[in-house]
Amino acid sequence: MTRDWLRWHEDYDTAGSSLARRLEVVRRHLGRALTEAPAGPDGSRSLISLCAGDGRDVLPVLARHAAGRQVRAVLAELDPELAGRARSAAGRLGLAGVDVRTGDAGLADVYLDAAPAHVVMVCGVFGNISREDVSRTIAALPALSAAGGFVIWTRGRGTQDTDPSMAIRAGLREHGFAEIAFEEPADARFRVGMHRLIAAPVPARRLSGERLFAFA
Ligand SMILES: C[S@@+](CC[C@H](N)C(=O)[O-])C[C@H]1O[C@@H](n2cnc3c(N)ncnc32)[C@H](O)[C@@H]1O
């Protein structure tokens, strides 16, 4: 059965919920990434958000960060209602550089024209796809990221013996990323990581026609 992602988003509105707390961490990391990511030759930065939901982790940060309005952002979200909410929010916030695409973020072609990006958001994705797809998506990140660009990701702790975020951290390291931050609150089951590409980026066109993941 597919999850009700509209319902899932409602937990954001419960003050103190795990999701509301996670949101604060993700937004804080994004603010830092926007400050520290190298800008492109024209001074702007670009961002790709995979499975963007209603965009609340990205849009308010772009609206209030000094460099946020110059960011060219592509948000890819499959659900038309959530994509519509993100589009409306971007409009309300006057974020002209935000392009919300209603599409399958598992297909790299949906956002490949926005790569290489200074920030890639992979929030609420890794816990919903197979281990093979997690590996494939991590392996694709050097082709989506600009040199020195950031990846911000989340993973739930789950109920397994081994915390699945450990494999994500190891995979990112293996693919040329340095860990900048990793938060695992003792009283919550979410984990938020921020990594930076320190290896040479890989040409984005390598991902043309590739499927990175499908929600399980
Ligand atoms: C766990 S939520 C995360 C939303 C957002 N990234 C956040 O952290 O608030 C997962 C989102 O992925 C979307 N989704 C599921 N499969 C997708 C796909 N193949 N392509 C794009 N979005 C997808 C769902 O509609 C849902 O909005």
The ligand as a MOL file (V3000), in Angstrom:
LIG
                    3D

  0  0  0     0  0            999 V3000
M  V30 BEGIN CTAB
M  V30 COUNTS 27 29 0 0 0
M  V30 BEGIN ATOM
M  V30 1 C 8.8360 11.2820 3.5260 0
M  V30 2 S 8.1750 12.4880 2.4410 0 CHG=1
M  V30 3 C 9.4740 13.7040 2.4230 0
M  V30 4 C 9.0460 15.0440 1.9040 0
M  V30 5 C 10.1100 16.1350 2.0730 0
M  V30 6 N 11.3590 15.8040 1.4300 0
M  V30 7 C 10.3470 16.3820 3.5410 0
M  V30 8 O 11.3350 15.8750 4.0890 0
M  V30 9 O 9.5070 17.0750 4.1430 0 CHG=-1
M  V30 10 C 8.3930 11.6460 0.9070 0
M  V30 11 C 7.8920 12.4280 -0.2940 0
M  V30 12 O 8.2990 11.7700 -1.4900 0
M  V30 13 C 7.2720 11.8530 -2.4400 0
M  V30 14 N 7.5640 10.8100 -3.4400 0
M  V30 15 C 7.3750 9.4720 -3.3500 0
M  V30 16 N 7.8680 8.8590 -4.4440 0
M  V30 17 C 8.3770 9.8380 -5.2290 0
M  V30 18 C 9.0350 9.8400 -6.4900 0
M  V30 19 N 9.2770 8.7080 -7.1680 0
M  V30 20 N 9.4090 11.0220 -7.0120 0
M  V30 21 C 9.1650 12.1910 -6.3510 0
M  V30 22 N 8.5460 12.2440 -5.1580 0
M  V30 23 C 8.1700 11.0770 -4.5980 0
M  V30 24 C 6.0220 11.7050 -1.6350 0
M  V30 25 O 4.8950 12.1730 -2.3390 0
M  V30 26 C 6.3750 12.5310 -0.3980 0
M  V30 27 O 6.0210 13.8740 -0.5770 0
M  V30 END ATOM
M  V30 BEGIN BOND
M  V30 1 1 1 2
M  V30 2 1 2 3
M  V30 3 1 2 10
M  V30 4 1 3 4
M  V30 5 1 4 5
M  V30 6 1 5 6
M  V30 7 1 5 7
M  V30 8 2 7 8
M  V30 9 1 7 9
M  V30 10 1 10 11
M  V30 11 1 11 12
M  V30 12 1 11 26
M  V30 13 1 12 13
M  V30 14 1 13 14
M  V30 15 1 13 24
M  V30 16 1 14 15
M  V30 17 1 14 23
M  V30 18 2 15 16
M  V30 19 1 16 17
M  V30 20 1 17 18
M  V30 21 2 17 23
M  V30 22 1 18 19
M  V30 23 2 18 20
M  V30 24 1 20 21
M  V30 25 2 21 22
M  V30 26 1 22 23
M  V30 27 1 24 25
M  V30 28 1 24 26
M  V30 29 1 26 27
M  V30 END BOND
M  V30 END CTAB
M  END
